[in-house]
Amino acid sequence: MTAKTHAAHDRESPRDQASQGTTTPVEPLYERVDLDRYVVMHDGPIGYIEHVHPVFVCYVGHPYPKADEVAQVHDFHDALQTVLHRAVAMRHAQ
């Protein structure tokens, strides 16, 4: 079993977003911050993903030492969506 990690990508330009009729990216932004760790951003940092072969460990919260583990998945894209959905759910619960 192999896990694929995607390279970090940039936010779309406002012109591109306007042409699509949306103001939020389809996929949350992420950036590699350590050898096996990524920070997930959506209007600022919302969580982290750590690659601990063979899984991606999902954390919600910021900064990293205060983040809570919420899931372990086998696909990086699924990890991004998990962190985003859990962070949004936690914001609505407050």
PyMOL Python script that loads the backbone (N, CA, C, O; Angstrom):
from pymol import cmd

cmd.read_pdbstr("""\
ATOM      1  N   MET A   1       0.848  -1.179   0.000  1.00  0.00           N
ATOM      2  CA  MET A   1       0.000   0.000   0.000  1.00  0.00           C
ATOM      3  C   MET A   1       0.888   1.234   0.000  1.00  0.00           C
ATOM      4  O   MET A   1       1.850   1.318   0.763  1.00  0.00           O
ATOM      5  N   THR A   2       0.567   2.162  -0.836  1.00  0.00           N
ATOM      6  CA  THR A   2       1.332   3.399  -0.888  1.00  0.00           C
ATOM      7  C   THR A   2       0.409   4.573  -0.626  1.00  0.00           C
ATOM      8  O   THR A   2      -0.776   4.543  -0.956  1.00  0.00           O
ATOM      9  N   ALA A   3       0.973   5.594  -0.032  1.00  0.00           N
ATOM     10  CA  ALA A   3       0.210   6.812   0.234  1.00  0.00           C
ATOM     11  C   ALA A   3       0.783   7.913  -0.634  1.00  0.00           C
ATOM     12  O   ALA A   3       2.001   8.050  -0.752  1.00  0.00           O
ATOM     13  N   LYS A   4      -0.081   8.687  -1.232  1.00  0.00           N
ATOM     14  CA  LYS A   4       0.353   9.785  -2.080  1.00  0.00           C
ATOM     15  C   LYS A   4       0.208  11.089  -1.325  1.00  0.00           C
ATOM     16  O   LYS A   4      -0.828  11.345  -0.713  1.00  0.00           O
ATOM     17  N   THR A   5       1.235  11.910  -1.365  1.00  0.00           N
ATOM     18  CA  THR A   5       1.134  13.247  -0.803  1.00  0.00           C
ATOM     19  C   THR A   5       1.204  14.241  -1.940  1.00  0.00           C
ATOM     20  O   THR A   5       2.028  14.106  -2.845  1.00  0.00           O
ATOM     21  N   HIS A   6       0.359  15.216  -1.895  1.00  0.00           N
ATOM     22  CA  HIS A   6       0.304  16.233  -2.936  1.00  0.00           C
ATOM     23  C   HIS A   6       1.185  17.400  -2.533  1.00  0.00           C
ATOM     24  O   HIS A   6       1.380  17.650  -1.343  1.00  0.00           O
ATOM     25  N   ALA A   7       1.703  18.093  -3.480  1.00  0.00           N
ATOM     26  CA  ALA A   7       2.511  19.272  -3.203  1.00  0.00           C
ATOM     27  C   ALA A   7       1.600  20.416  -2.778  1.00  0.00           C
ATOM     28  O   ALA A   7       0.437  20.479  -3.178  1.00  0.00           O
ATOM     29  N   ALA A   8       2.135  21.310  -1.971  1.00  0.00           N
ATOM     30  CA  ALA A   8       1.364  22.476  -1.547  1.00  0.00           C
ATOM     31  C   ALA A   8       0.976  23.294  -2.766  1.00  0.00           C
ATOM     32  O   ALA A   8       1.696  23.308  -3.764  1.00  0.00           O
ATOM     33  N   HIS A   9      -0.142  23.964  -2.689  1.00  0.00           N
ATOM     34  CA  HIS A   9      -0.600  24.765  -3.809  1.00  0.00           C
ATOM     35  C   HIS A   9      -1.027  26.140  -3.318  1.00  0.00           C
ATOM     36  O   HIS A   9      -1.265  26.343  -2.127  1.00  0.00           O
ATOM     37  N   ASP A  10      -1.117  27.062  -4.235  1.00  0.00           N
ATOM     38  CA  ASP A  10      -1.456  28.437  -3.901  1.00  0.00           C
ATOM     39  C   ASP A  10      -2.946  28.675  -4.033  1.00  0.00           C
ATOM     40  O   ASP A  10      -3.649  27.990  -4.776  1.00  0.00           O
ATOM     41  N   ARG A  11      -3.400  29.664  -3.292  1.00  0.00           N
ATOM     42  CA  ARG A  11      -4.796  30.089  -3.384  1.00  0.00           C
ATOM     43  C   ARG A  11      -5.046  30.662  -4.771  1.00  0.00           C
ATOM     44  O   ARG A  11      -4.169  31.299  -5.355  1.00  0.00           O
ATOM     45  N   GLU A  12      -6.244  30.434  -5.293  1.00  0.00           N
ATOM     46  CA  GLU A  12      -6.593  30.991  -6.592  1.00  0.00           C
ATOM     47  C   GLU A  12      -6.685  32.505  -6.499  1.00  0.00           C
ATOM     48  O   GLU A  12      -6.989  33.054  -5.440  1.00  0.00           O
ATOM     49  N   SER A  13      -6.423  33.164  -7.594  1.00  0.00           N
ATOM     50  CA  SER A  13      -6.522  34.614  -7.603  1.00  0.00           C
ATOM     51  C   SER A  13      -7.992  35.029  -7.491  1.00  0.00           C
ATOM     52  O   SER A  13      -8.873  34.265  -7.887  1.00  0.00           O
ATOM     53  N   PRO A  14      -8.275  36.230  -6.957  1.00  0.00           N
ATOM     54  CA  PRO A  14      -9.657  36.696  -6.855  1.00  0.00           C
ATOM     55  C   PRO A  14     -10.383  36.682  -8.189  1.00  0.00           C
ATOM     56  O   PRO A  14     -11.585  36.422  -8.238  1.00  0.00           O
ATOM     57  N   ARG A  15      -9.663  36.960  -9.276  1.00  0.00           N
ATOM     58  CA  ARG A  15     -10.274  36.949 -10.609  1.00  0.00           C
ATOM     59  C   ARG A  15     -10.742  35.535 -10.956  1.00  0.00           C
ATOM     60  O   ARG A  15     -11.841  35.364 -11.481  1.00  0.00           O
ATOM     61  N   ASP A  16      -9.908  34.506 -10.664  1.00  0.00           N
ATOM     62  CA  ASP A  16     -10.293  33.121 -10.929  1.00  0.00           C
ATOM     63  C   ASP A  16     -11.509  32.719 -10.095  1.00  0.00           C
ATOM     64  O   ASP A  16     -12.409  32.036 -10.584  1.00  0.00           O
ATOM     65  N   GLN A  17     -11.525  33.150  -8.829  1.00  0.00           N
ATOM     66  CA  GLN A  17     -12.648  32.818  -7.948  1.00  0.00           C
ATOM     67  C   GLN A  17     -13.932  33.456  -8.436  1.00  0.00           C
ATOM     68  O   GLN A  17     -14.989  32.827  -8.407  1.00  0.00           O
ATOM     69  N   ALA A  18     -13.850  34.714  -8.888  1.00  0.00           N
ATOM     70  CA  ALA A  18     -15.042  35.410  -9.359  1.00  0.00           C
ATOM     71  C   ALA A  18     -15.609  34.721 -10.592  1.00  0.00           C
ATOM     72  O   ALA A  18     -16.826  34.633 -10.753  1.00  0.00           O
ATOM     73  N   SER A  19     -14.744  34.241 -11.446  1.00  0.00           N
ATOM     74  CA  SER A  19     -15.228  33.588 -12.655  1.00  0.00           C
ATOM     75  C   SER A  19     -15.901  32.259 -12.335  1.00  0.00           C
ATOM     76  O   SER A  19     -16.751  31.798 -13.097  1.00  0.00           O
ATOM     77  N   GLN A  20     -15.530  31.637 -11.218  1.00  0.00           N
ATOM     78  CA  GLN A  20     -16.141  30.374 -10.822  1.00  0.00           C
ATOM     79  C   GLN A  20     -17.364  30.590  -9.933  1.00  0.00           C
ATOM     80  O   GLN A  20     -18.128  29.657  -9.688  1.00  0.00           O
ATOM     81  N   GLY A  21     -17.550  31.826  -9.448  1.00  0.00           N
ATOM     82  CA  GLY A  21     -18.698  32.122  -8.606  1.00  0.00           C
ATOM     83  C   GLY A  21     -18.548  31.605  -7.189  1.00  0.00           C
ATOM     84  O   GLY A  21     -19.551  31.362  -6.518  1.00  0.00           O
ATOM     85  N   THR A  22     -17.328  31.430  -6.717  1.00  0.00           N
ATOM     86  CA  THR A  22     -17.104  30.941  -5.364  1.00  0.00           C
ATOM     87  C   THR A  22     -16.033  31.790  -4.689  1.00  0.00           C
ATOM     88  O   THR A  22     -15.178  32.366  -5.363  1.00  0.00           O
ATOM     89  N   THR A  23     -16.077  31.869  -3.359  1.00  0.00           N
ATOM     90  CA  THR A  23     -15.089  32.648  -2.627  1.00  0.00           C
ATOM     91  C   THR A  23     -14.197  31.774  -1.770  1.00  0.00           C
ATOM     92  O   THR A  23     -13.263  32.282  -1.150  1.00  0.00           O
ATOM     93  N   THR A  24     -14.453  30.473  -1.716  1.00  0.00           N
ATOM     94  CA  THR A  24     -13.601  29.585  -0.938  1.00  0.00           C
ATOM     95  C   THR A  24     -13.040  28.498  -1.848  1.00  0.00           C
ATOM     96  O   THR A  24     -13.715  28.051  -2.776  1.00  0.00           O
ATOM     97  N   PRO A  25     -11.810  28.075  -1.584  1.00  0.00           N
ATOM     98  CA  PRO A  25     -11.255  27.027  -2.418  1.00  0.00           C
ATOM     99  C   PRO A  25     -11.985  25.710  -2.194  1.00  0.00           C
ATOM    100  O   PRO A  25     -12.513  25.464  -1.109  1.00  0.00           O
ATOM    101  N   VAL A  26     -12.016  24.858  -3.228  1.00  0.00           N
ATOM    102  CA  VAL A  26     -12.671  23.562  -3.123  1.00  0.00           C
ATOM    103  C   VAL A  26     -11.936  22.707  -2.097  1.00  0.00           C
ATOM    104  O   VAL A  26     -12.561  21.957  -1.347  1.00  0.00           O
ATOM    105  N   GLU A  27     -10.635  22.818  -2.065  1.00  0.00           N
ATOM    106  CA  GLU A  27      -9.804  22.052  -1.145  1.00  0.00           C
ATOM    107  C   GLU A  27      -9.102  23.038  -0.223  1.00  0.00           C
ATOM    108  O   GLU A  27      -8.633  24.078  -0.685  1.00  0.00           O
ATOM    109  N   PRO A  28      -9.017  22.733   1.081  1.00  0.00           N
ATOM    110  CA  PRO A  28      -8.322  23.661   1.971  1.00  0.00           C
ATOM    111  C   PRO A  28      -6.849  23.776   1.575  1.00  0.00           C
ATOM    112  O   PRO A  28      -6.291  22.858   0.974  1.00  0.00           O
ATOM    113  N   LEU A  29      -6.239  24.878   1.905  1.00  0.00           N
ATOM    114  CA  LEU A  29      -4.832  25.094   1.616  1.00  0.00           C
ATOM    115  C   LEU A  29      -3.989  24.359   2.641  1.00  0.00           C
ATOM    116  O   LEU A  29      -4.421  24.148   3.774  1.00  0.00           O
ATOM    117  N   TYR A  30      -2.798  23.974   2.247  1.00  0.00           N
ATOM    118  CA  TYR A  30      -1.894  23.327   3.190  1.00  0.00           C
ATOM    119  C   TYR A  30      -0.469  23.682   2.835  1.00  0.00           C
ATOM    120  O   TYR A  30      -0.162  24.071   1.708  1.00  0.00           O
ATOM    121  N   GLU A  31       0.392  23.537   3.826  1.00  0.00           N
ATOM    122  CA  GLU A  31       1.796  23.845   3.628  1.00  0.00           C
ATOM    123  C   GLU A  31       2.619  22.903   4.486  1.00  0.00           C
ATOM    124  O   GLU A  31       2.284  22.650   5.643  1.00  0.00           O
ATOM    125  N   ARG A  32       3.688  22.390   3.921  1.00  0.00           N
ATOM    126  CA  ARG A  32       4.576  21.505   4.685  1.00  0.00           C
ATOM    127  C   ARG A  32       5.331  22.343   5.703  1.00  0.00           C
ATOM    128  O   ARG A  32       5.950  23.345   5.345  1.00  0.00           O
ATOM    129  N   VAL A  33       5.286  21.939   6.981  1.00  0.00           N
ATOM    130  CA  VAL A  33       5.961  22.678   8.041  1.00  0.00           C
ATOM    131  C   VAL A  33       7.048  21.851   8.721  1.00  0.00           C
ATOM    132  O   VAL A  33       7.825  22.381   9.516  1.00  0.00           O
ATOM    133  N   ASP A  34       7.106  20.577   8.419  1.00  0.00           N
ATOM    134  CA  ASP A  34       8.105  19.690   8.989  1.00  0.00           C
ATOM    135  C   ASP A  34       8.283  18.529   8.017  1.00  0.00           C
ATOM    136  O   ASP A  34       7.607  18.467   6.991  1.00  0.00           O
ATOM    137  N   LEU A  35       9.178  17.624   8.333  1.00  0.00           N
ATOM    138  CA  LEU A  35       9.461  16.520   7.431  1.00  0.00           C
ATOM    139  C   LEU A  35       8.200  15.742   7.058  1.00  0.00           C
ATOM    140  O   LEU A  35       7.991  15.433   5.885  1.00  0.00           O
ATOM    141  N   ASP A  36       7.364  15.423   8.036  1.00  0.00           N
ATOM    142  CA  ASP A  36       6.143  14.648   7.804  1.00  0.00           C
ATOM    143  C   ASP A  36       4.888  15.353   8.318  1.00  0.00           C
ATOM    144  O   ASP A  36       3.898  14.688   8.621  1.00  0.00           O
ATOM    145  N   ARG A  37       4.907  16.677   8.422  1.00  0.00           N
ATOM    146  CA  ARG A  37       3.772  17.407   8.983  1.00  0.00           C
ATOM    147  C   ARG A  37       3.374  18.563   8.069  1.00  0.00           C
ATOM    148  O   ARG A  37       4.218  19.267   7.514  1.00  0.00           O
ATOM    149  N   TYR A  38       2.058  18.735   7.933  1.00  0.00           N
ATOM    150  CA  TYR A  38       1.482  19.815   7.128  1.00  0.00           C
ATOM    151  C   TYR A  38       0.529  20.613   8.007  1.00  0.00           C
ATOM    152  O   TYR A  38      -0.162  20.043   8.851  1.00  0.00           O
ATOM    153  N   VAL A  39       0.488  21.922   7.815  1.00  0.00           N
ATOM    154  CA  VAL A  39      -0.520  22.747   8.459  1.00  0.00           C
ATOM    155  C   VAL A  39      -1.635  22.947   7.434  1.00  0.00           C
ATOM    156  O   VAL A  39      -1.372  23.194   6.257  1.00  0.00           O
ATOM    157  N   VAL A  40      -2.882  22.836   7.895  1.00  0.00           N
ATOM    158  CA  VAL A  40      -4.053  23.019   7.040  1.00  0.00           C
ATOM    159  C   VAL A  40      -4.629  24.389   7.359  1.00  0.00           C
ATOM    160  O   VAL A  40      -4.823  24.737   8.523  1.00  0.00           O
ATOM    161  N   MET A  41      -4.904  25.173   6.299  1.00  0.00           N
ATOM    162  CA  MET A  41      -5.378  26.541   6.489  1.00  0.00           C
ATOM    163  C   MET A  41      -6.705  26.775   5.778  1.00  0.00           C
ATOM    164  O   MET A  41      -6.929  26.319   4.657  1.00  0.00           O
ATOM    165  N   HIS A  42      -7.559  27.488   6.458  1.00  0.00           N
ATOM    166  CA  HIS A  42      -8.838  27.933   5.894  1.00  0.00           C
ATOM    167  C   HIS A  42      -9.205  29.179   6.677  1.00  0.00           C
ATOM    168  O   HIS A  42      -9.792  29.079   7.755  1.00  0.00           O
ATOM    169  N   ASP A  43      -8.872  30.347   6.157  1.00  0.00           N
ATOM    170  CA  ASP A  43      -8.960  31.607   6.910  1.00  0.00           C
ATOM    171  C   ASP A  43      -8.052  31.535   8.134  1.00  0.00           C
ATOM    172  O   ASP A  43      -8.457  31.911   9.234  1.00  0.00           O
ATOM    173  N   GLY A  44      -6.837  31.058   7.943  1.00  0.00           N
ATOM    174  CA  GLY A  44      -5.863  30.883   9.019  1.00  0.00           C
ATOM    175  C   GLY A  44      -5.681  29.406   9.326  1.00  0.00           C
ATOM    176  O   GLY A  44      -6.417  28.572   8.799  1.00  0.00           O
ATOM    177  N   PRO A  45      -4.710  29.070  10.172  1.00  0.00           N
ATOM    178  CA  PRO A  45      -4.449  27.662  10.486  1.00  0.00           C
ATOM    179  C   PRO A  45      -5.615  27.041  11.255  1.00  0.00           C
ATOM    180  O   PRO A  45      -6.111  27.614  12.225  1.00  0.00           O
ATOM    181  N   ILE A  46      -6.045  25.858  10.804  1.00  0.00           N
ATOM    182  CA  ILE A  46      -7.153  25.173  11.487  1.00  0.00           C
ATOM    183  C   ILE A  46      -6.761  23.799  12.007  1.00  0.00           C
ATOM    184  O   ILE A  46      -7.468  23.226  12.837  1.00  0.00           O
ATOM    185  N   GLY A  47      -5.644  23.264  11.529  1.00  0.00           N
ATOM    186  CA  GLY A  47      -5.248  21.941  11.980  1.00  0.00           C
ATOM    187  C   GLY A  47      -3.985  21.471  11.293  1.00  0.00           C
ATOM    188  O   GLY A  47      -3.309  22.223  10.592  1.00  0.00           O
ATOM    189  N   TYR A  48      -3.690  20.200  11.516  1.00  0.00           N
ATOM    190  CA  TYR A  48      -2.446  19.622  11.016  1.00  0.00           C
ATOM    191  C   TYR A  48      -2.693  18.214  10.504  1.00  0.00           C
ATOM    192  O   TYR A  48      -3.657  17.549  10.883  1.00  0.00           O
ATOM    193  N   ILE A  49      -1.798  17.784   9.638  1.00  0.00           N
ATOM    194  CA  ILE A  49      -1.789  16.402   9.165  1.00  0.00           C
ATOM    195  C   ILE A  49      -0.362  15.898   9.316  1.00  0.00           C
ATOM    196  O   ILE A  49       0.589  16.545   8.876  1.00  0.00           O
ATOM    197  N   GLU A  50      -0.225  14.737   9.941  1.00  0.00           N
ATOM    198  CA  GLU A  50       1.076  14.097  10.064  1.00  0.00           C
ATOM    199  C   GLU A  50       1.056  12.794   9.300  1.00  0.00           C
ATOM    200  O   GLU A  50       0.111  12.013   9.415  1.00  0.00           O
ATOM    201  N   HIS A  51       2.099  12.554   8.517  1.00  0.00           N
ATOM    202  CA  HIS A  51       2.194  11.294   7.788  1.00  0.00           C
ATOM    203  C   HIS A  51       2.994  10.322   8.644  1.00  0.00           C
ATOM    204  O   HIS A  51       4.210  10.451   8.783  1.00  0.00           O
ATOM    205  N   VAL A  52       2.298   9.352   9.210  1.00  0.00           N
ATOM    206  CA  VAL A  52       2.911   8.289   9.993  1.00  0.00           C
ATOM    207  C   VAL A  52       2.570   7.011   9.237  1.00  0.00           C
ATOM    208  O   VAL A  52       1.509   6.416   9.427  1.00  0.00           O
ATOM    209  N   HIS A  53       3.497   6.608   8.380  1.00  0.00           N
ATOM    210  CA  HIS A  53       3.232   5.501   7.457  1.00  0.00           C
ATOM    211  C   HIS A  53       2.584   4.328   8.176  1.00  0.00           C
ATOM    212  O   HIS A  53       3.131   3.880   9.184  1.00  0.00           O
ATOM    213  N   PRO A  54       1.466   3.810   7.726  1.00  0.00           N
ATOM    214  CA  PRO A  54       0.808   4.004   6.439  1.00  0.00           C
ATOM    215  C   PRO A  54      -0.375   4.973   6.499  1.00  0.00           C
ATOM    216  O   PRO A  54      -1.157   5.033   5.550  1.00  0.00           O
ATOM    217  N   VAL A  55      -0.526   5.725   7.578  1.00  0.00           N
ATOM    218  CA  VAL A  55      -1.709   6.583   7.703  1.00  0.00           C
ATOM    219  C   VAL A  55      -1.321   8.057   7.764  1.00  0.00           C
ATOM    220  O   VAL A  55      -0.163   8.417   7.978  1.00  0.00           O
ATOM    221  N   PHE A  56      -2.337   8.891   7.566  1.00  0.00           N
ATOM    222  CA  PHE A  56      -2.233  10.324   7.778  1.00  0.00           C
ATOM    223  C   PHE A  56      -3.059  10.627   9.023  1.00  0.00           C
ATOM    224  O   PHE A  56      -4.262  10.371   9.054  1.00  0.00           O
ATOM    225  N   VAL A  57      -2.413  11.170  10.038  1.00  0.00           N
ATOM    226  CA  VAL A  57      -3.081  11.481  11.300  1.00  0.00           C
ATOM    227  C   VAL A  57      -3.589  12.909  11.223  1.00  0.00           C
ATOM    228  O   VAL A  57      -2.833  13.828  10.907  1.00  0.00           O
ATOM    229  N   CYS A  58      -4.873  13.095  11.512  1.00  0.00           N
ATOM    230  CA  CYS A  58      -5.540  14.398  11.389  1.00  0.00           C
ATOM    231  C   CYS A  58      -5.690  15.043  12.765  1.00  0.00           C
ATOM    232  O   CYS A  58      -6.152  14.409  13.713  1.00  0.00           O
ATOM    233  N   TYR A  59      -5.299  16.291  12.858  1.00  0.00           N
ATOM    234  CA  TYR A  59      -5.418  17.053  14.096  1.00  0.00           C
ATOM    235  C   TYR A  59      -6.206  18.329  13.808  1.00  0.00           C
ATOM    236  O   TYR A  59      -6.063  18.928  12.742  1.00  0.00           O
ATOM    237  N   VAL A  60      -7.038  18.739  14.768  1.00  0.00           N
ATOM    238  CA  VAL A  60      -7.764  20.003  14.657  1.00  0.00           C
ATOM    239  C   VAL A  60      -7.334  20.872  15.821  1.00  0.00           C
ATOM    240  O   VAL A  60      -7.282  20.421  16.965  1.00  0.00           O
ATOM    241  N   GLY A  61      -7.027  22.117  15.518  1.00  0.00           N
ATOM    242  CA  GLY A  61      -6.605  23.073  16.537  1.00  0.00           C
ATOM    243  C   GLY A  61      -5.292  23.717  16.156  1.00  0.00           C
ATOM    244  O   GLY A  61      -4.589  23.253  15.258  1.00  0.00           O
ATOM    245  N   HIS A  62      -4.977  24.778  16.842  1.00  0.00           N
ATOM    246  CA  HIS A  62      -3.749  25.517  16.596  1.00  0.00           C
ATOM    247  C   HIS A  62      -3.345  26.182  17.890  1.00  0.00           C
ATOM    248  O   HIS A  62      -4.218  26.732  18.562  1.00  0.00           O
ATOM    249  N   PRO A  63      -2.103  26.174  18.284  1.00  0.00           N
ATOM    250  CA  PRO A  63      -0.915  25.623  17.648  1.00  0.00           C
ATOM    251  C   PRO A  63      -0.853  24.102  17.779  1.00  0.00           C
ATOM    252  O   PRO A  63      -1.675  23.491  18.462  1.00  0.00           O
ATOM    253  N   TYR A  64       0.123  23.511  17.122  1.00  0.00           N
ATOM    254  CA  TYR A  64       0.226  22.050  17.059  1.00  0.00           C
ATOM    255  C   TYR A  64       0.195  21.376  18.437  1.00  0.00           C
ATOM    256  O   TYR A  64      -0.516  20.382  18.591  1.00  0.00           O
ATOM    257  N   PRO A  65       0.934  21.867  19.451  1.00  0.00           N
ATOM    258  CA  PRO A  65       0.903  21.171  20.749  1.00  0.00           C
ATOM    259  C   PRO A  65      -0.482  21.136  21.403  1.00  0.00           C
ATOM    260  O   PRO A  65      -0.736  20.298  22.268  1.00  0.00           O
ATOM    261  N   LYS A  66      -1.374  22.038  20.998  1.00  0.00           N
ATOM    262  CA  LYS A  66      -2.723  22.078  21.580  1.00  0.00           C
ATOM    263  C   LYS A  66      -3.776  21.433  20.681  1.00  0.00           C
ATOM    264  O   LYS A  66      -4.951  21.384  21.044  1.00  0.00           O
ATOM    265  N   ALA A  67      -3.365  20.938  19.509  1.00  0.00           N
ATOM    266  CA  ALA A  67      -4.309  20.332  18.564  1.00  0.00           C
ATOM    267  C   ALA A  67      -4.730  18.951  19.057  1.00  0.00           C
ATOM    268  O   ALA A  67      -3.955  18.245  19.702  1.00  0.00           O
ATOM    269  N   ASP A  68      -5.965  18.580  18.744  1.00  0.00           N
ATOM    270  CA  ASP A  68      -6.525  17.283  19.127  1.00  0.00           C
ATOM    271  C   ASP A  68      -6.577  16.354  17.927  1.00  0.00           C
ATOM    272  O   ASP A  68      -6.998  16.753  16.841  1.00  0.00           O
ATOM    273  N   GLU A  69      -6.146  15.104  18.128  1.00  0.00           N
ATOM    274  CA  GLU A  69      -6.245  14.112  17.070  1.00  0.00           C
ATOM    275  C   GLU A  69      -7.713  13.763  16.857  1.00  0.00           C
ATOM    276  O   GLU A  69      -8.440  13.497  17.814  1.00  0.00           O
ATOM    277  N   VAL A  70      -8.147  13.767  15.593  1.00  0.00           N
ATOM    278  CA  VAL A  70      -9.552  13.487  15.300  1.00  0.00           C
ATOM    279  C   VAL A  70      -9.750  12.283  14.390  1.00  0.00           C
ATOM    280  O   VAL A  70     -10.846  11.723  14.346  1.00  0.00           O
ATOM    281  N   ALA A  71      -8.715  11.874  13.663  1.00  0.00           N
ATOM    282  CA  ALA A  71      -8.891  10.743  12.741  1.00  0.00           C
ATOM    283  C   ALA A  71      -7.546  10.265  12.220  1.00  0.00           C
ATOM    284  O   ALA A  71      -6.526  10.946  12.332  1.00  0.00           O
ATOM    285  N   GLN A  72      -7.584   9.063  11.644  1.00  0.00           N
ATOM    286  CA  GLN A  72      -6.456   8.511  10.904  1.00  0.00           C
ATOM    287  C   GLN A  72      -7.021   7.949   9.608  1.00  0.00           C
ATOM    288  O   GLN A  72      -7.942   7.131   9.625  1.00  0.00           O
ATOM    289  N   VAL A  73      -6.466   8.391   8.488  1.00  0.00           N
ATOM    290  CA  VAL A  73      -6.964   7.970   7.175  1.00  0.00           C
ATOM    291  C   VAL A  73      -5.785   7.550   6.300  1.00  0.00           C
ATOM    292  O   VAL A  73      -4.631   7.824   6.626  1.00  0.00           O
ATOM    293  N   HIS A  74      -6.085   6.885   5.191  1.00  0.00           N
ATOM    294  CA  HIS A  74      -5.033   6.396   4.308  1.00  0.00           C
ATOM    295  C   HIS A  74      -4.776   7.280   3.096  1.00  0.00           C
ATOM    296  O   HIS A  74      -3.860   6.992   2.326  1.00  0.00           O
ATOM    297  N   ASP A  75      -5.537   8.329   2.898  1.00  0.00           N
ATOM    298  CA  ASP A  75      -5.400   9.185   1.723  1.00  0.00           C
ATOM    299  C   ASP A  75      -5.213  10.639   2.170  1.00  0.00           C
ATOM    300  O   ASP A  75      -5.939  11.125   3.038  1.00  0.00           O
ATOM    301  N   PHE A  76      -4.241  11.323   1.575  1.00  0.00           N
ATOM    302  CA  PHE A  76      -3.959  12.702   1.968  1.00  0.00           C
ATOM    303  C   PHE A  76      -5.143  13.623   1.701  1.00  0.00           C
ATOM    304  O   PHE A  76      -5.460  14.475   2.531  1.00  0.00           O
ATOM    305  N   HIS A  77      -5.801  13.465   0.554  1.00  0.00           N
ATOM    306  CA  HIS A  77      -6.960  14.298   0.238  1.00  0.00           C
ATOM    307  C   HIS A  77      -8.081  14.087   1.269  1.00  0.00           C
ATOM    308  O   HIS A  77      -8.717  15.049   1.701  1.00  0.00           O
ATOM    309  N   ASP A  78      -8.316  12.841   1.656  1.00  0.00           N
ATOM    310  CA  ASP A  78      -9.307  12.558   2.692  1.00  0.00           C
ATOM    311  C   ASP A  78      -8.913  13.207   4.019  1.00  0.00           C
ATOM    312  O   ASP A  78      -9.775  13.679   4.760  1.00  0.00           O
ATOM    313  N   ALA A  79      -7.619  13.232   4.317  1.00  0.00           N
ATOM    314  CA  ALA A  79      -7.150  13.875   5.543  1.00  0.00           C
ATOM    315  C   ALA A  79      -7.442  15.370   5.517  1.00  0.00           C
ATOM    316  O   ALA A  79      -7.879  15.932   6.522  1.00  0.00           O
ATOM    317  N   LEU A  80      -7.208  16.019   4.384  1.00  0.00           N
ATOM    318  CA  LEU A  80      -7.520  17.447   4.257  1.00  0.00           C
ATOM    319  C   LEU A  80      -8.998  17.712   4.510  1.00  0.00           C
ATOM    320  O   LEU A  80      -9.352  18.618   5.263  1.00  0.00           O
ATOM    321  N   GLN A  81      -9.857  16.923   3.882  1.00  0.00           N
ATOM    322  CA  GLN A  81     -11.296  17.108   4.046  1.00  0.00           C
ATOM    323  C   GLN A  81     -11.729  16.829   5.484  1.00  0.00           C
ATOM    324  O   GLN A  81     -12.606  17.515   6.008  1.00  0.00           O
ATOM    325  N   THR A  82     -11.130  15.838   6.118  1.00  0.00           N
ATOM    326  CA  THR A  82     -11.462  15.508   7.510  1.00  0.00           C
ATOM    327  C   THR A  82     -11.124  16.664   8.425  1.00  0.00           C
ATOM    328  O   THR A  82     -11.941  17.053   9.261  1.00  0.00           O
ATOM    329  N   VAL A  83      -9.936  17.219   8.282  1.00  0.00           N
ATOM    330  CA  VAL A  83      -9.535  18.351   9.128  1.00  0.00           C
ATOM    331  C   VAL A  83     -10.467  19.533   8.895  1.00  0.00           C
ATOM    332  O   VAL A  83     -10.915  20.164   9.853  1.00  0.00           O
ATOM    333  N   LEU A  84     -10.763  19.838   7.643  1.00  0.00           N
ATOM    334  CA  LEU A  84     -11.653  20.957   7.341  1.00  0.00           C
ATOM    335  C   LEU A  84     -13.036  20.755   7.947  1.00  0.00           C
ATOM    336  O   LEU A  84     -13.550  21.648   8.620  1.00  0.00           O
ATOM    337  N   HIS A  85     -13.639  19.602   7.720  1.00  0.00           N
ATOM    338  CA  HIS A  85     -14.998  19.354   8.223  1.00  0.00           C
ATOM    339  C   HIS A  85     -15.051  19.363   9.740  1.00  0.00           C
ATOM    340  O   HIS A  85     -15.986  19.917  10.319  1.00  0.00           O
ATOM    341  N   ARG A  86     -14.070  18.761  10.394  1.00  0.00           N
ATOM    342  CA  ARG A  86     -14.050  18.750  11.863  1.00  0.00           C
ATOM    343  C   ARG A  86     -13.844  20.147  12.428  1.00  0.00           C
ATOM    344  O   ARG A  86     -14.471  20.512  13.422  1.00  0.00           O
ATOM    345  N   ALA A  87     -12.968  20.935  11.802  1.00  0.00           N
ATOM    346  CA  ALA A  87     -12.735  22.295  12.279  1.00  0.00           C
ATOM    347  C   ALA A  87     -13.986  23.159  12.139  1.00  0.00           C
ATOM    348  O   ALA A  87     -14.319  23.931  13.038  1.00  0.00           O
ATOM    349  N   VAL A  88     -14.670  23.024  11.015  1.00  0.00           N
ATOM    350  CA  VAL A  88     -15.912  23.774  10.790  1.00  0.00           C
ATOM    351  C   VAL A  88     -16.974  23.339  11.809  1.00  0.00           C
ATOM    352  O   VAL A  88     -17.668  24.182  12.378  1.00  0.00           O
ATOM    353  N   ALA A  89     -17.098  22.047  12.035  1.00  0.00           N
ATOM    354  CA  ALA A  89     -18.079  21.546  13.002  1.00  0.00           C
ATOM    355  C   ALA A  89     -17.766  22.055  14.415  1.00  0.00           C
ATOM    356  O   ALA A  89     -18.681  22.395  15.165  1.00  0.00           O
ATOM    357  N   MET A  90     -16.487  22.110  14.778  1.00  0.00           N
ATOM    358  CA  MET A  90     -16.111  22.589  16.108  1.00  0.00           C
ATOM    359  C   MET A  90     -16.392  24.080  16.235  1.00  0.00           C
ATOM    360  O   MET A  90     -16.791  24.534  17.308  1.00  0.00           O
ATOM    361  N   ARG A  91     -16.194  24.860  15.163  1.00  0.00           N
ATOM    362  CA  ARG A  91     -16.492  26.282  15.209  1.00  0.00           C
ATOM    363  C   ARG A  91     -17.984  26.536  15.389  1.00  0.00           C
ATOM    364  O   ARG A  91     -18.378  27.445  16.121  1.00  0.00           O
ATOM    365  N   HIS A  92     -18.824  25.724  14.714  1.00  0.00           N
ATOM    366  CA  HIS A  92     -20.267  25.892  14.833  1.00  0.00           C
ATOM    367  C   HIS A  92     -20.783  25.457  16.195  1.00  0.00           C
ATOM    368  O   HIS A  92     -21.803  25.965  16.660  1.00  0.00           O
ATOM    369  N   ALA A  93     -20.094  24.526  16.839  1.00  0.00           N
ATOM    370  CA  ALA A  93     -20.507  24.019  18.140  1.00  0.00           C
ATOM    371  C   ALA A  93     -20.221  25.027  19.262  1.00  0.00           C
ATOM    372  O   ALA A  93     -20.826  24.956  20.332  1.00  0.00           O
ATOM    373  N   GLN A  94     -19.302  25.959  19.016  1.00  0.00           N
ATOM    374  CA  GLN A  94     -18.937  26.921  20.060  1.00  0.00           C
ATOM    375  C   GLN A  94     -19.900  28.031  20.164  1.00  0.00           C
ATOM    376  O   GLN A  94     -19.728  28.921  20.998  1.00  0.00           O
TER     377      GLN A  94
END
""", "prot")
cmd.dss("prot")
cmd.show_as("cartoon", "prot")
cmd.util.cbc("prot")
cmd.orient("prot")
